Amino acid sequence: MFFAVGTGLILHVRQSLTRELRQLRRVAGAAIGGDLYEVVATEYGVRAVMGDVRGHGIGALGTVAAVLGCFREAAHDEKDLGGVLRRLERALDPP
């Protein structure tokens, strides 16, 4: 008897947690946006980037990460802003 009650309780808790996890994933996927901004001080001056990637969710987050990573590197490496822009454009071009 005790085994059956314990098993039922464990299954109920597991189902509740699974439901909650699904709900959290839906909310998090919708809430992650594509806004990006960064300001860095370089030997060439202060540089900033601001943008909004189309869409939400993991795809937008990956694009934001790619752009910010590229900007952080290019801002220090490129003397002129045109060079920074060209590198950002290359980072967004599909392979």
N, C-alpha and C positions, 0 to 999 in steps of 0.2 A: 504494500500500500504506500509506504513512504517513498519507495523508488518511483512509482508512477506519478505521485504528486510532485516530487522533485524534478522529474523529467519534464512534466507539463509546465512547471514554472520556468525552467531553463528555456524551453522552446518559446514561451510567451515573451520572455525578456529578449531573446535573440530576434524574434520577429519585430518587436518594438524598436530595437536598436537599428535593425536593417531598414525599417521604414524611415526612421529619423535620419539615417545616413543618406538615403535617397533624396529626401527633402532638402537636406543641407547641400548636396551636390547640385540640385536644381537651382537653389537660391544663389550659391556661389558662382555657378556658371553664368547666370544672368547678371550678377552684380559686378563681375570683373570686367572693367571697361578698357577702352583703348587709349585713355588719356596718357600723355607722356610729357615730361618736362625735365630739364636738367640745366644747371648752370655750373660752369667750371672756370677757374682762373688759370690761364696759361701764360707762357712767356710772350704770346702774341696779344694778350688782353683777355678780358672776360668774354666767354662765349656761352650762348644759350640756345636751347632748342625747345620748341613747344609743338605739340601736335595731338591729333586725335585719330587713332586707327579706326577704320570702319569696322563695326561689329563688336561683339562681346565674347567672353568666354576664353577658353584656352588658346584658340587661334589668334585672337587679338593680343593676348598676353605674350605669345611667342614673338609676334611682330614688334611689339613694344620693346621687349628684351633685346632683339636684334638691333633695332634702331639706336637704343640707348647705349648698348655696348659699342657699336660702331662710332657713335658720336663721341663718347668718352675717349676713345683712342684717337680718332681723327682730329679732335679739337686740339690735342697736344702735338700731333705730328705735322699737320698742314699749316703752312704760314698764312695762306689766304683762305677766305671763307668759301671761295669757289671750289677749292680742293676738298674742303669738308663736305660741301654739298654733293660733289661727284661721288665721294665715298659712301655717303648716305644713300644715294640713288642706286649704287651698285649693291648695297646691302639689301635693298628692297626688290631688286630684279630677281625673278625666278631663275633657277639654274637652267 
